[in-house]
């Protein structure tokens, strides 16, 4: 028998009211914490171009909100000497990223032993796609004579692209963000995250 059934019938309405208020308080508290986490995820940290990074990610100085931000952002926050994370939510013109748009991401190879760029939907999950392409990395993006890389993202493959050409599928019409991961970054970059030679994100044409 439940506690409510054990109570005198005269007290049951009061018990129900207290329980309702308790659940409402929990819901409001959880919602406010979620909004605070999302706000910090989108606005906190250090900027390098349109890319942002948290100086506390992977640090023992990280507070509870920072750790929650990292968890929501689907980041495995290793020590900053091992891995650094930069997130972009707008293109280089300041326009919010959308999966139905086509973008060209280009720049100098980052000062790190290895790097990758991954596309995420607004729910921080990967974009499902038949090609099973989820990221571009230092091995799949060829460098030109200047040591620069370039690749496209979009809902469909670039026109005339070879099957092996590097590109990231972003199907549908959804929110979009890119995460740049740097593995074993140079000491100077680890000490000064804003010094990153930030890749540019250029929107190509009108959105489909």
C-alpha positions as CSV (number, residue, x, y, z in Angstrom):
1,X,0.0,0.0,0.0
2,X,1.3,3.4,-0.9
3,X,2.0,6.2,1.7
4,X,-0.9,8.2,0.2
5,X,-3.3,5.3,0.9
6,X,-2.1,5.1,4.5
7,X,-3.0,8.7,5.2
8,X,-6.3,9.9,6.6
9,X,-8.5,10.8,3.6
10,X,-8.7,14.4,4.9
11,X,-5.0,14.8,4.4
12,X,-4.8,13.2,0.9
13,X,-5.4,16.5,-1.0
14,X,-2.7,18.2,1.0
15,X,-0.3,15.3,0.3
16,X,-1.0,15.5,-3.4
17,X,-0.5,19.2,-3.4
18,X,2.9,18.9,-1.7
19,X,4.0,16.2,-4.0
20,X,3.0,18.3,-7.0
21,X,4.9,21.3,-5.8
22,X,7.9,19.1,-5.1
23,X,7.9,17.7,-8.6
24,X,7.4,21.2,-10.1
25,X,10.4,22.5,-8.1
26,X,12.6,19.6,-9.4
27,X,11.5,20.3,-13.0
28,X,12.1,24.0,-12.7
29,X,15.5,23.4,-11.1
30,X,16.6,20.9,-13.8
31,X,15.4,23.2,-16.6
32,X,17.3,26.2,-15.2
33,X,20.5,24.1,-14.8
34,X,20.1,22.9,-18.4
35,X,19.7,26.4,-19.7
36,X,22.8,27.5,-17.8
37,X,24.8,24.6,-19.3
38,X,23.6,25.3,-22.8
39,X,24.4,29.0,-22.4
40,X,27.9,28.3,-21.2
41,X,28.4,25.8,-24.0
42,X,27.6,28.4,-26.6
43,X,29.2,31.4,-25.1
44,X,32.1,30.5,-22.7
45,X,35.8,30.1,-23.4
46,X,38.4,31.5,-25.6
47,X,38.0,32.4,-29.3
48,X,40.2,31.7,-32.3
49,X,38.3,33.1,-35.3
50,X,34.8,31.5,-35.1
51,X,36.2,28.6,-33.1
52,X,35.8,28.6,-29.3
53,X,37.5,26.5,-26.7
54,X,37.3,26.2,-22.9
55,X,40.6,26.7,-21.0
56,X,39.1,24.5,-18.2
57,X,38.3,21.4,-20.4
58,X,40.5,18.6,-19.1
59,X,41.6,20.7,-16.1
60,X,41.3,19.8,-12.4
61,X,40.1,23.4,-12.0
62,X,36.9,22.7,-13.9
63,X,33.8,23.4,-11.9
64,X,30.5,21.4,-12.0
65,X,29.0,23.6,-14.8
66,X,32.1,23.2,-16.9
67,X,32.1,19.5,-16.6
68,X,28.4,19.4,-17.5
69,X,29.1,21.6,-20.5
70,X,31.7,19.1,-21.7
71,X,29.4,16.2,-21.1
72,X,26.6,17.9,-23.1
73,X,29.0,18.8,-25.9
74,X,29.9,15.1,-26.3
75,X,33.6,15.9,-25.7
76,X,36.0,13.4,-24.1
77,X,37.9,16.0,-22.2
78,X,41.5,14.7,-21.8
79,X,44.3,16.8,-20.4
80,X,44.8,19.9,-22.6
81,X,48.4,18.7,-23.3
82,X,46.9,15.6,-24.9
83,X,43.8,17.0,-26.6
84,X,42.3,20.4,-27.3
85,X,38.7,21.0,-28.5
86,X,37.4,23.9,-30.5
87,X,33.7,24.3,-31.5
88,X,32.2,26.5,-34.3
89,X,28.5,27.3,-34.5
90,X,28.8,30.1,-37.1
91,X,30.5,30.5,-40.5
92,X,33.3,33.0,-41.0
93,X,30.7,35.6,-42.0
94,X,28.9,35.2,-38.7
95,X,25.9,33.3,-40.0
96,X,24.6,30.4,-37.9
97,X,25.5,27.1,-39.4
98,X,22.7,24.9,-40.9
99,X,23.0,21.4,-42.2
100,X,21.2,22.2,-45.5
101,X,23.9,24.7,-46.4
102,X,27.2,23.8,-48.1
103,X,30.4,24.9,-46.5
104,X,34.1,24.9,-47.3
105,X,36.4,24.5,-44.4
106,X,40.0,25.4,-45.1
107,X,43.2,26.5,-43.4
108,X,46.7,25.5,-42.4
109,X,47.2,22.1,-40.8
110,X,47.0,22.8,-37.1
111,X,50.1,22.6,-34.9
112,X,49.4,19.2,-33.5
113,X,50.4,15.6,-34.0
114,X,46.9,14.7,-35.3
115,X,43.7,16.6,-35.9
116,X,40.1,16.0,-36.9
117,X,36.9,18.0,-37.7
118,X,33.6,16.4,-36.8
119,X,30.0,17.6,-37.7
120,X,27.3,17.4,-35.1
121,X,23.6,18.1,-35.2
122,X,21.9,20.5,-32.7
123,X,21.4,17.5,-30.3
124,X,25.2,17.0,-30.3
125,X,24.8,13.6,-32.1
126,X,26.5,12.7,-35.3
127,X,24.6,13.0,-38.6
128,X,23.5,9.5,-39.8
129,X,24.5,9.0,-43.4
130,X,24.8,6.0,-45.8
131,X,28.5,6.8,-46.4
132,X,29.3,6.6,-42.7
133,X,31.4,9.7,-43.0
134,X,31.5,11.5,-39.6
135,X,34.8,13.4,-39.6
136,X,37.7,14.6,-41.7
137,X,41.2,14.2,-40.2
138,X,44.9,14.8,-40.9
139,X,45.0,11.5,-42.9
140,X,42.0,12.0,-45.1
141,X,42.4,15.7,-46.0
142,X,45.4,16.1,-48.4
143,X,47.6,19.2,-48.0
144,X,48.5,21.5,-50.8
145,X,52.0,22.8,-51.5
146,X,51.5,25.4,-48.7
147,X,50.5,22.8,-46.1
148,X,46.9,23.8,-46.3
149,X,43.8,21.6,-46.3
150,X,40.3,22.1,-47.7
151,X,37.1,20.1,-47.7
152,X,33.4,20.6,-48.2
153,X,30.4,19.8,-46.1
154,X,26.7,19.6,-47.1
155,X,23.6,17.5,-47.5
156,X,24.9,15.9,-50.7
157,X,28.3,15.2,-52.2
158,X,30.0,18.1,-54.0
159,X,29.3,18.2,-57.7
160,X,31.8,16.1,-59.6
161,X,33.6,14.9,-56.5
162,X,35.6,11.7,-56.7
163,X,34.3,8.9,-54.5
164,X,37.4,9.2,-52.3
165,X,37.2,13.0,-52.1
166,X,37.1,14.3,-48.5
167,X,33.7,15.8,-47.6
168,X,31.3,15.6,-44.6
169,X,27.6,14.7,-45.2
170,X,25.1,16.9,-43.2
171,X,21.7,15.7,-44.3
172,X,18.4,17.4,-43.5
173,X,17.7,20.9,-42.3
174,X,19.0,21.0,-38.7
175,X,21.3,23.0,-36.5
176,X,25.0,22.3,-37.1
177,X,28.3,22.7,-35.3
178,X,31.8,21.6,-36.1
179,X,34.3,20.3,-33.5
180,X,38.0,20.6,-34.2
181,X,40.1,18.2,-32.1
182,X,43.8,18.6,-31.8
183,X,45.7,15.6,-30.4
184,X,49.1,16.3,-28.8
185,X,49.0,20.0,-29.7
186,X,52.2,22.1,-29.8
187,X,53.2,23.4,-26.3
188,X,52.7,27.0,-27.5
189,X,49.2,26.4,-28.6
190,X,48.3,24.5,-25.4
191,X,49.5,27.5,-23.4
192,X,47.7,30.1,-25.6
193,X,44.6,28.5,-27.2
194,X,43.6,31.8,-28.9
195,X,46.8,31.6,-31.0
196,X,45.3,28.8,-33.2
197,X,45.6,29.6,-36.9
198,X,41.8,29.1,-37.2
199,X,40.3,27.3,-40.2
200,X,37.8,29.4,-42.1
201,X,34.3,28.2,-42.7
202,X,32.9,29.6,-46.0
203,X,29.3,29.1,-47.1
204,X,29.1,28.1,-50.7
205,X,26.2,29.6,-52.7
206,X,22.6,29.7,-51.4
207,X,21.4,27.0,-49.0
208,X,19.5,24.2,-50.6
